[in-house]
Amino acid sequence: MPTSSWFAPPPPSVAIEIASRRITVAEVGSGRPPEVSGHATEPLPPGVVVPAPTGANITQPEVAADALRRALDRAGLRSVSRAALVIPDSVARVSMLTFEQTPAKAADLEQLIRWQLRKSTPYPIEEAQVSSFVAHKGVAGAAIAAVVARRDVVAQYEGVAAAAGIHAGLVDLASLNVMNAVIAAGAAPSGDWLLVALAEEATTLAILRGSDLMFYRHRAAVEAEPLSALVHQTAMYHEDRLGGSRFERIWISGGAQGEHNTDAVRREIGQRLGVPAETVDIRSGATLRDRGSVTPDVLDALAAPVGVLLRERTAA
């Protein structure tokens, strides 16, 4: 199960996701089975959050903080002082690194990863936060997924939470926790499956084999590659490099954001790959106390924040 948080306190019960067009908060109780006991989403005006690996990501901090406060109030979570924070994929770079042997000490592994990433990172590696997890293991060694982001950029998102009185004790990426939502819901097959995570500013595609991450690709919208081309290239990689044939399942998330038409995206991908594409639904992993407000948009918004909370419960 993907885990790449930059900090590791005791498992939180509340998560905040800051995306380009919305802020979502969710609470998962400690009971069995897990229950989403409170949640709310507030829309953001265009341009308030501009996800990018460098520069100003939060252009209007006060607007973002006000939206977070409203979401917390609506969810009944205004007294919360600590939460997990989920930020856009575009903030960080995820690199798949293969090592025949990995150092036993975490500090030595981080030093090795930083050395590997130094040339490919578009800013001094000393200014970066680096996290990693074992993506999968094979005959050639362990594949490590390394997540690198500028400290000052991550701090902008943490600042939104801080302005609402919340310490972000754990910071992670959206797509990794949509994967965790699928796995926690028991929806991940033992074979190969595809995740397509859509955002207004970018698209992320990931191939998983059971709970192992085999491939990760992130493309910014400015690169102007149509979704059909990205999906085709990913399917070719799956066939040529991973020895795959047909995906067992395909999951879509983020279609409710921006101008994406979720139904059209599902049809396009399903027709191209010959497998029905489904939207991510967290309800097999965590029940919803407020069932009356369940819409596709709500489920879409909850995928990543609930995913990080379910992951942390499992890891604890």
N, C-alpha and C positions, 0 to 999 in steps of 0.2 A: 504494500500500500504506500503510495507516494507520501513522503514526509520531508519537508524542507524548511522548517521554521528556523528563523535566525535566533530565537530565544526559546528556552525550554522551562517555564515555570510549571506549577501544578496545573492540571487540565482546567481550562476555563469553561464556564457554562454559557457564556454569551459571546457572540461573534458579530463583527461589523464588516460589511463589504462596501468599499468605496469604488464605484465604477464610474465610467465617463458620464452616464446619464441618470444614475440613481445611487442612493445609499440605502442599504438594507441592514436591519438588525434582527437577530434571532437568538432565542434562548432555548437550550435543550436541557431538560431536567435530568436528575440523577437516577430516576427510576428505571425499571425494566418492564416492558421495552421502553426505549427512549421516546420522549414526547417533546415536540416543539410547543413549549408552554406560552411563548409570546413572540410576535414578529411584526414587523412593519417595514414598508418601503416608502421612501420619499424621492420624488423625481428631482433632478438637477437641471437647471437651465444650460443650454449649450455653452461650452467654453469655460465652465467653472472648474471642471476636472479635465485635464488634457494629458492622458497617459503617455509617457515617453521615458526613455532611459536616462535622459539628461534634461536640465533646464527646469523651468517653472511648470510643474504638474498641477498644482492647486493655485489657480490664478486669482480666485476670490475665496480666501480661507473663511471669511466670516459667513459667506453664503453657504458653503459646505458645512460649517459647524452648526449653523441654524437648522439646516436640513437634518443633520444627525440628531440634534436635540428633539426635533419634532418626531422623528422616527422612534426615539427612545421613549418619549412621552406616550405615543400611541401604543407602543408595545408594553407599556407598564414597566419599563426598565430604567427609569430616570435615576434610580439610586445606585446603579451599577458603577463600580469604580475600576474594574479590570475586564478586558475582553481580548479575544483573538481578533486580529485585523487581517482582512483579505484585500489584497490590492491587485490592480490589473496586471495581466501577463506582460504588457508592453513596458512595464517598469524595469523588468529584469531580463537577463539572458539565461536560458537553460541550455547547457552543453552536456552531451553524452561523452564521457571519457572512459576508456577501457584500460585497466591496469592488470597485469599478470598477477601482481601481488599488491596488496594495500597495507599501509602501515597500521600497526595495532593501535597506536595512540591517535586520538582525534586531532590533536594539534599538529602532528606530523602529516596526517592526511590533508588537512587544510593547507599546510605549507606546500605540499606537492601539487594540490589543485590550483593554488594561486600561481605557482610557477608555470603550470600548463596553460592557464588562462591569460597570462600576462600579455602575450603578443596579440591575442584576439579581442581583448577588451578595449573599447574605444575611449578609455580614460585610465588614469593611473590606478593600478590594482590596489594600491595603498588606500585609495578613497572608496573602496568597495566593501560591502558586506557579502560574505560568501557562506553559503550553506550547501549541504550535499546529502544525498541518500543513495543507497544501493538500488539501482534501477532494475537490474537483473544479473544473474550469474550464468556463465557458460563455460565451455571448454577453454576459451581464450583468457578467462579470468573474470573479474567483476566489472560490470559497466556501472559507473557512477554518474548520476545526474547532478551536475554542479549548477547552482543557482547563484548568479552574481548581480548585484545592483548597487548603485551609488548610495552611500550613506545619506547624503544630503537630500536625495530624492525620496528615499523611504521616510526620512524625517518629516517631509511635508505631509504625508498621509498620517503619520503618528501625531502631527500637530493638530490635525482636525479632531482626532479623538481626544487629545489633551484639552482642547478648547471646550469640549463638552464634559470635562472632568474625568476622562477615562484614560487609564494607562494601558497601552497596547503591549501586553506582555509576550505576544507571539505574533509574528508577521509572516504571511505566506501568500502564494499566488493563486489566482482564481481557478485556472484550469486544473491545477494539481488537486484542488479540493472538490471540483466537480467529479474527477476520477474517484476520489475517496467516497463521495456520495453514492456513486454507482456501486462501488465495491461494498460499502456498508449496507446498502439496500439488498444485497444478495443478488444483484442483477448482472454481475459480471460473469460471463461464461468462463469455462476452464480453458477454452481456446482463444483465438485472436478476435479482438474487437476494436472498433474505431471510435474515437471521440472527436467531434468537431465542435470547438468552442468559439462562438461568434461574439464579437464586440464591434462597436461602431468604428473603432480605430484599427482593428486587427482581427486576424483569424489564427487560431491555434488548432493543429491537428496532432493527435497522439494515437499510437498503436500500442495496445496492451495485450499481453498473453496471460490470461487470468488476472492476477494482481501485479504482474511484472510490467514495468514500462520498457518497451522495446524501441520506441521511436518518438521523437518530439520535434515539432516544427512550428515556428511562429512567424507569421508574415504580416507586416504592417499594411494597412489599406493603401498607403501612398505608393506601394510597389505595384499596384494596379494589376495584379494577377487575379483573374476571375476565380471564383470558388470552384468551378468545374475543373479548372486546370490544376489547382492545388489538390483536389481530391484525386484526380487521375494520377498525378505524380506520386502521391502517397500510396495509392493502390499498387503502382508499379514497384515502388520500393518494397512494399510488403511481399510482393510476388518474387522479385529478383533477389533481394538481399536477406529477407527473413524466411524464404521458402514457403510463404503462405499461398493460399488459393482464394478462398472466399471468407470474408469476415463472418463470424457467427452472429454478431449484433453490431449495430451502429447507433450511437447516441449523439444527440444534438443538444447544445445548451447555448444560452445567450441570444436566442432568436427573437426574444421579446424586446431587445434593446435596439434603439435607433430605427433604421429603415428596413431591418431584416423582416422578411415574411416567413415565419417558421414553417408553415405548411408547404410553401413553395420550395424552401430549402430541403425539407424532408423528402418531398417528391423527387426533386432533382437528384439528390444523392442516392436515394433508394433505386431510382431507375438506372443510374449510371453503374452502380455496384451490384445490382441484383439482390439487395438485401433491404427489407423495410427499415427505414431510419425512424428512431423513436426519440421523443423528448425525455430529458432526465426527470425522474419523479422520485423524490426522497421518501415517499410515504411507506415504502417497504422497510426502510431503515429507521424511520422515526415517525410516529403518528402525529397528527396535528390536532391540538385541542380545539382550535377555532376552525372547524370544518366548513362553516358557512362561507368563509372568505376564500376558499380554494378555487383558484382559476389558473389557467396555464401560465399567466404572467407571474402569479405568486409563486408557483412551483419553480419557475425559471429563476426568479430572484433568490429563492432559498437554497438552491443547489450548492453553491460554493460555501456560504457561511455555515449551513448545517453540515456539509461535508467535513469541514475542519473540526467542528465540535465532535462529530462521531469518530473521526480519526483519533483525536486526543483521548477520548474515552477508551478506545481500544488499546492505545499505546500505554495508558496509565497502569 
